[in-house]
Amino acid sequence: MKINFAYTAETTTEGTNFIPPLEQIILDSVADSVLKCTVGSSLLEIKSGPDDRLLDSVPCNITHPEAIDCSVVLGYMTLGFSKNGAKSAEKKKST
C-alpha cells in the first residue's frame, strides 16, 4: 500500500540535498512508532519509496527568519503486508 503526503521545508541553502536525509528521518520516526505497535498484525515492512519529489507548482512561503529557500515536497511510503494476512513478529524498515 502506498501512502503519499506533502510537507514544506524551509532551508538555509538552495537546492534539494536535504530531501534524502530528511526522508530517512521521517521513515525512521514512522517505522519506530508504527512497527512497534504492529506485533501480531500482517504489516511486515515500511519503505520510503518511491523517492520524495519537489512540487514546483505549489507555492511555498518562507516564515523562518534564517531561511532563504522554501520547498513543498511530495513524500511517499510503502507499507508491505503479508499476502495471506498471516501475522508475523518480524518487522523491518528499508530505504
N, C-alpha and C positions, 0 to 999 in steps of 0.2 A: 504494500500500500504506500503510495507516495503522498506526502504532505508538503504543501508549499506555504510559505509565509513571507511577509515583507518586513524589512526593518530599515531604519535610516542610520547612517553612520556619518558623524562629523569627524574630520581628521585635521591634523596639523600639517599634513603634507598632501600634495596632489598625487593622484594615482590610485590604483586598486590593490596594491600589495597587501593591504590589511585583510582582504577577504579570506584567503586560505587559513591564516591562523585564527581569525575570528570564527570562521566556520567550524574549526576544530574545537574551540572553546564552547560554542553553542552545542555541538554534538556531545562533548564530554558532560556538560551540565545536564542536558536532557537525558542522556543514557544513564548517568549515575542515578538520577531520580526515578526514571521510568523502569529501567531493568531491575532495580532493587525491589520494586513493588510488584513485579510480574512473575515471581516464582510460582510455578504451578499453572501458568497460562500458556497459550500457544504462541505468544510473542517470543521470537528467538533472537532477533538481531535488529539493530538500528544502524543505518548507514547514512553518511552525509551526502550521498549522490542523488541526483545529478549535481554538478557544481553550481554554486550560487552565481548569480549574474546580475549586472547592473541593470536598472530600469531607467535608461537615459531619458525617456519621455515623461517621467514623473518628476514634478518639481520637488525640490528639497531646500528648505530654508535653514541657514546657519543660525544657531542660537547661542552656541558656546563662544565666549569671547576670544579664545585662542585658536579656534577652528578657522581653516582657510578653504576647506572644501567640504561639500556635503553630497552624499550619495544615497539613493534608495536602492536597496538590494533585494532581489527575489531569492529567498533561500528555499532549500529542499531537504527533506529527509525521507528515507525509505524505510519502512518497517517490514521486517520479514517474519512471517508466521509459518508454523508447521503446516504442511499441506493437508494433513488429515485432521487438524485441530488437536493433535496429541499434545499433551502438556510436557514441558521439559524444564529441568532445573538448570540446564546450561544456557547462559545468555551471553551475548557478546555485542560489542560495538565495533564498527570498522569504518575506515575512511574511504 
